[in-house]
Amino acid sequence: MNAKKKILVVEDNAGNRLLMRYNLEGHFDVDFANNGFSALNKISENNYDLILMDIQLPEMDGIETTKQIRLLEKGHHIPIFAITSNIYREQKAACLNAGMDEYISKPVHTKALIDKINHYLMSPVHFEHL
């Protein structure tokens, strides 16, 4: 049996973390950080297959956190998805320019999110309930 892919969710809102836990756990190995500094610490201690990054974080926002992650990468590109309620073209461009791979607007639709995750991880997870 294949090991579950490991995803880091960087989200400061407890309700959104709970929703991500409900939608992703059982299918992926999910870890959480509630700000950019915590995310950088977790990345230094763990190997993640993909990161879901909220943009509006306390202390260090998601764009700056992504820039820092890209500086730390050593030959292994970790896909990072922006998760935000801001749907403006300028915000999307800023996310992609910071090194993010995808942009997902809130509210997050589970099936669309899973489809994008599967695309990047290349090991589909099947959901009977979707």
C-alpha positions, 0 to 999 in steps of 0.5 A: 500500500502506498503511503499517504501524501503529506500536505501542510495547511497554513491557515490562521482561522480555526474554522477553516483549519477544521474544514480542511481537516474534515475534507483532507484527513483520511485521504492525505497525511495532513499537518497544520501551521497557523502562521508563516513562521510556524510553517517555516519551522514545520518545513525545516523539520518535515518533508511535505508533498504539497502546501495549501497557503492562506494569503492573509496570515498574522506576522508573515503573510502567505506571499512572504512565507512562500518567498521564504520557502522558495529560498530554502528549497534545495532541488525539490520543488514543493507545490504551493497553492494559494487559498484566499477569499481575494479573487482580484487579478492583482492578488492572483498575479502576486501569488504566482509571482511569489512562486505559488503554483495554483490559486484557489478562492474561498470558499474552497470547493472540496472536489475542485481542491482534490482534483488540483491536488491530485493533478500535482501529486499524480496519485489520484485519491478517489472520493465516493461521497463527492 
